[in-house]
Amino acid sequence: MARRNTYREDEVLETPFDFHHLLRASVYIKKYMGQMILALTLSAIGGIAGLFAPMITQHALDEAIPDENIRLLFILVAVLIFTYVVSVIFTTIRSRIMVNVSQNIIFDIRRDIFAHLQKLPFQYYDDRPHGKILIRVVNYVNSVSDMLSNGLINVVLEILNLIFIVVFMFCVDVKLSLVVLAGVPVLAVFMFWIKKKQRRAWQQVSNKNSNLNAYLQENIVGAKITQIFAREEENSETFRELSDRCRGAWMKAVKYSNLVWPGIDNIAVWVRAAIFIFGLLVFGQGNTSLGVIVAISSYASRFWQPIMNLGNIFNNFINNIAYLERIFETLDEPVTVDDAEDAIEMPGIRGEVTFENVTFGYESDKMVLKDLSFTVKPGESVALVGPTGAGKSTIVNLISRFYNVNEGRVLIDGQDISKVTLHSLRSQMGIMLQDSFIFSGTIEDNIRYGKLDATEEEIIKASETVCADEFIRRFRDGYQTEVKERGSLLSQGQKQLISFARTLLSNPSILVLDEATSSIDVQTERALQKGLNAMLQGRTSFIIAHRLSTIKNCDKIMYIDQGGIMECGTHEELMEKKGYYYHLYTAQMEDIA
């Protein structure tokens, strides 16, 4: 039930609405500023060309038609068609330019987010549903790209249109132009009132969509577990609730958004009515021609169009500024495990591993390891045993520096690993986890993952060593067999054997096996033992195993509990001592018997 609440809770997002995020986003715009200026220029020229139409209409109504001047009328019509064609051509070219700019911005933002996500520590992924991360990379980036490209250009363009319209309007009639401008203060009051409500409403839409996406992604991945525990109805009810909240938030946001257009439209209608009233009755008296009134009315219609467009753009900004905040929130997530400024390349590892008074906890108030110290000599195989949650996996994670220690130091060959580059450290380590992750692609691609330049012969040899070659060749396409997402075509045991081959092929100097044979049957494990011995030969290795019979031959066994090493020795030494390890081992043997 607590897990369900994770998706019912909204992410806190209460930063004030400002344009700081847009200014920060300028880094993605600068590269394409030349194209955007060209697009803006073309749009401006097209817009100005279109603004001559009301003037042409005025001359047609006041001069050509009353005077029956056919020649002038044809000239005016020709000019009108020309301005229309220019406007359409320039607008089309501008659209093509901006489609290219928009897609490039999407690419740049996604590239930066993905690169940053690759560097974030395990803790970041431990604390967040993966669906909430995914929606930022895909949906949010799509949403903000148009705002950063067309949106910004349209703001400038519509403002220029307003200026040009006002100039043209005043050139036709000053008094009637002032009547049109009288509606602007009313609009300003209306927009100020609706602004805050819109922002809060669209933030809620962002929150609800994020929750829904996270829940949906987890349930797709965990579909088998759902069916095993017959949770279909409960999950459907939770999904219905989350979907209903999305719908409610969306409807509320749309309600405010839909007020913008009718509000501006109503103001525009009243202003156009005022033009006819003032033009015919107040200012008229035979001085205001029909052509002038029609021209000003046309300009008034055009005057409110860019204002309506700016309202829509503003509406879009309200919708997407929350997404932009989320994107920058992800990019601002600190990379707590990173190369130090003076980090050096890790030399070729011999394999001596030392913990010096290491204290570590995933949470600041709860330490998993406390003042832990030990040394492992090059080439030694060390087994880590103890109760669940005692810190066995934590130790091997610290050796690979997936987390930073709170206190103390971890050294390899006397070198503090916090002082070396992560790539030079991890590229010399091989880590086999209990949950063997298989990527979409061929079996060969998965084995080659840690050594991209490996030859086909090297891949086959590694597979043969770990007893994977036999089952791989049983597939119709052998090593070229396409495995689906997360290796759905493979059993857990087959995934682990492929992971063994992948790890062996990378030729690590330090090997970590974290419950690496947990999904392999006993018969296969016995056959694999020869390959495992070959993997362990000459390498420092750390083995976490559920079946204690598989670690009897390790050079050293450490019993981990209560934040430290409770016992340490060979299998025979610890059995003779009859302490923690003895009781654990004998209890397991009794269960097997």
Disulfide bonds with the S-S distance in Angstrom:
none
